[in-house]
């Protein structure tokens, strides 16, 4: 897998640290509530929190991105909610069958037509989860307009995955990049780690927003803490050169190792070099071997130089460790 992460600098040096000219200002977002929504919430307040008075259209918008367990819990609030959430509970069944048909699970053969039909039936009942899955399938088969339309609807209903997917589709059009960054920011605030990483890339590259290294590093670190392996690698580089974060070799080494242990080939190469410089030849060769197997050709030369310094027994041990290595779980 090609692991393109750290944005290239104009002169080709990824380690060039540039001065931060502007402080990071978060984009502001304004939301307008319809008159019916405002009236509904006034009604709730005046009725001493009688949840059953919440109109069905407002209820379903609030619960549009709920998973089945959350829907089942919300349905227990009152009889009115149970009835109002019935379409969304039905949508979860269509979503389940759509995934079965898409991936060939649960004793059924893969069938993209049936998968899409199931997702669309779930989407028609108001589930943003089904909208996103239908959008993904439309995108895969090349019908990007329909995919974007579904992402837009789900994003407006507050689904972070839809917001991220919509932003990524908008980033492909220069005229929509500013809007894309706004959606990435919205999803990032909700804790969507892929959106956090993509927002960091936009800030780092100045894509759709003023270039801001401090803001980029902050979102790289946020996504890294959430388990996004590419963000771990970029956070390590930020710490290594002091770009957007206070320079810290200890923090750089920590995040580089975390990325390496989760299968990031460039991180394995660089962590291997770091171990070699510290005299940890056996550990260094393991990471360099893994990086070589992952396509980092530069790692092979360093690995071979170190191998020549090891005994036959040590070489066999190193290769055995590499053969039996498994990456730690992560988000890509």
BAPA-583868 format. One record per residue (C-alpha): x, y, z; residue in one letter. Coordinates in pm, whole numbers, padded with zeros to 5 digits, always signed. Example, Ala and Ser with C-alpha at 12.3 -4.5 7.8 and 13.67 -1.06 7.14 Angstrom:
2
+01230-00450+00780A +01367-00106+00714S 
***
This chain:
332
+00000+00000+00000X +00137+00339-00089X +00169+00538+00230X +00178+00900+00129X +00158+01112+00437X +00394+01399+00504X +00324+01680+00255X +00617+01762+00031X +00787+02098+00072X +00841+02324-00232X +01216+02248-00235X +01165+01874-00184X +01287+01866+00178X +01027+01729+00412X +01232+01838+00716X +01238+02207+00632X +01081+02401+00918X +00910+02722+00814X +00817+03006+01049X +00458+03027+01157X +00325+03355+01025X -00028+03333+01154X -00189+03202+01467X -00440+02925+01411X -00795+03045+01401X -01065+02783+01395X -01329+02836+01126X -01662+02944+01259X -01979+02764+01165X -02331+02899+01185X -02633+02679+01205X -02984+02795+01140X -03277+02617+01299X -03608+02609+01123X -03901+02783+01288X -04062+02445+01350X -03750+02326+01533X -03742+02632+01754X -04111+02597+01829X -04061+02232+01915X -03790+02303+02168X -03992+02586+02322X -04278+02341+02354X -04052+02089+02528X -03931+02348+02776X -04282+02466+02851X -04406+02112+02907X -04153+02033+03177X -03947+01803+02954X -04229+01589+02826X -04023+01409+02562X -04330+01262+02397X -04415+01610+02261X -04106+01614+02040X -04227+01614+01676X -04137+01305+01478X -03939+01496+01216X -03715+01651+01481X -03680+01320+01662X -03575+01135+01350X -03322+01405+01259X -03167+01378+01604X -03153+00999+01583X -03057+00972+01214X -02699+00865+01291X -02787+00635+01584X -02670+00276+01582X -02916-00003+01664X -02828-00021+02038X -02880+00353+02073X -03206+00336+01882X -03328+00055+02104X -03239+00255+02414X -03406+00571+02285X -03716+00370+02196X -03760+00288+02565X -03799+00654+02663X -04171+00658+02589X -04431+00505+02362X -04421+00809+02134X -04047+00773+02078X -04081+00401+02019X -04332+00467+01743X -04138+00759+01598X -03813+00564+01577X -03967+00261+01412X -03847+00357+01058X -03489+00396+01184X -03500+00058+01357X -03621-00092+01028X -03334+00087+00853X -03087-00101+01072X -03218-00431+00936X -03171-00312+00578X -02825-00186+00671X -02736-00527+00814X -02851-00709+00501X -02676-00456+00279X -02344-00532+00447X -02407-00904+00412X -02470-00872+00040X -02175-00638-00010X -01920-00857+00167X -02076-01200+00124X -02137-01262+00492X -02401-01446+00690X -02442-01727+00439X -02519-01506+00137X -02315-01454-00178X -02180-01110-00265X -02433-00916-00468X -02370-00544-00513X -02712-00477-00664X -02891-00625-00364X -02648-00451-00129X -02720-00113-00285X -03094-00178-00281X -03080-00261+00090X -02870+00046+00171X -03107+00272-00022X -03408+00130+00163X -03230+00207+00491X -03144+00554+00367X -03506+00616+00268X -03602+00549+00630X -03368+00825+00747X -03053+00640+00857X -02734+00834+00785X -02537+00512+00833X -02723+00359+00539X -02676+00681+00338X -02300+00661+00387X -02283+00295+00287X -02498+00358-00019X -02275+00653-00105X -01962+00441-00072X -02108+00180-00304X -02215+00442-00559X -01863+00585-00547X -01707+00243-00601X -01916+00178-00911X -01836+00523-01051X -02162+00708-00985X -02001+00992-00790X -02290+01238-00826X -02530+01009-00644X -02265+00932-00384X -02208+01301-00314X -02582+01367-00293X -02614+01101-00021X -02305+01232+00162X -02450+01583+00155X -02780+01470+00305X -02613+01265+00578X -02360+01540+00650X -02639+01793+00702X -02790+01551+00953X -02465+01552+01148X -02300+01225+01049X -01919+01266+01090X -01831+00992+00840X -02052+01155+00578X -01897+01493+00656X -01550+01348+00606X -01642+01167+00282X -01815+01476+00148X -01509+01686+00227X -01277+01441+00052X -01495+01452-00259X -01501+01834-00247X -01122+01851-00213X -01097+01714-00567X -01259+02035-00695X -01051+02352-00634X -01363+02570-00615X -01502+02364-00326X -01192+02323-00113X -01286+02591+00139X -01620+02418+00196X -01435+02088+00225X -01218+02223+00506X -01528+02340+00693X -01678+01992+00676X -01348+01838+00785X -01338+02072+01082X -01694+01983+01174X -01622+01609+01159X -01294+01656+01344X -01470+01828+01632X -01692+01520+01658X -01382+01303+01701X -01362+01151+01352X -00993+01062+01333X -00966+01033+00956X -01115+01381+00925X -00866+01506+01183X -00579+01368+00977X -00715+01511+00652X -00773+01849+00816X -00410+01843+00934X -00294+01773+00577X -00499+02066+00447X -00351+02299+00707X -00002+02168+00637X -00036+02211+00261X -00245+02527+00266X -00515+02346+00072X -00848+02525+00099X -00720+02719+00399X -00421+02936+00495X -00114+02724+00565X -00075+02678+00939X +00191+02445+01077X +00083+02482+01439X -00276+02389+01354X -00160+02101+01135X +00062+01955+01405X -00215+01984+01662X -00458+01785+01447X -00190+01530+01352X -00137+01471+01722X -00510+01448+01789X -00556+01187+01515X -00246+01001+01632X -00386+00981+01984X -00701+00836+01829X -00503+00556+01666X -00453+00684+01310X -00119+00538+01207X -00032+00790+00934X -00093+01070+01181X +00146+00898+01424X +00420+00914+01162X +00356+01279+01083X +00337+01370+01451X +00677+01204+01495X +00821+01420+01217X +00669+01733+01370X +00833+01656+01702X +01159+01559+01532X +01210+01894+01358X +01004+02116+01587X +00754+02199+01314X +00432+02316+01479X +00528+02142+01804X +00811+02197+02049X +01103+01984+01935X +01127+01666+02139X +01336+01368+02034X +01172+01157+02304X +00823+01228+02171X +00942+01183+01814X +01086+00843+01897X +00768+00740+02082X +00535+00822+01794X +00773+00680+01531X +00783+00349+01717X +00405+00344+01754X +00363+00397+01379X +00629+00134+01305X +00466-00121+01533X +00141-00069+01343X +00291-00139+01004X +00388+00201+00865X +00681+00116+00639X +00850+00457+00640X +00824+00464+01019X +00979+00115+01035X +01269+00237+00822X +01332+00547+01030X +01281+00372+01362X +01526+00106+01247X +01783+00376+01168X +01728+00525+01512X +01782+00190+01682X +02099+00132+01482X +02237+00469+01588X +02173+00368+01949X +02360+00041+01908X +02048-00184+01903X +02156-00380+01597X +01924-00680+01632X +01611-00471+01684X +01720-00235+01408X +01751-00517+01155X +01402-00646+01238X +01243-00308+01162X +01462-00256+00855X +01366-00600+00724X +00996-00519+00775X +01043-00187+00596X +01221-00363+00309X +00936-00612+00274X +00697-00317+00267X +00873-00161-00029X +01125+00074+00133X +01420-00010-00092X +01657+00225+00091X +01615+00014+00404X +01760-00292+00230X +02107-00142+00192X +02134-00044+00560X +01993-00380+00666X +02252-00571+00462X +02536-00368+00608X +02424-00454+00961X +02364-00820+00878X +02728-00856+00776X +02822-00758+01130X +02606-01029+01290X +02669-01397+01349X +02477-01661+01156X +02276-01740+01468X +02179-01375+01516X +02084-01341+01149X +01857-01646+01172X +01698-01509+01488X +01632-01171+01326X +01467-01326+01021X +01253-01548+01242X +01133-01245+01437X +01045-01066+01113X +00863-01372+00977X +00648-01396+01289X +00583-01025+01331X +00224-00896+01333X +00123-00528+01339X -00066-00385+01632X -00428-00282+01565X -00469+00069+01425X -00684+00298+01215X -00535+00375+00875X 
***
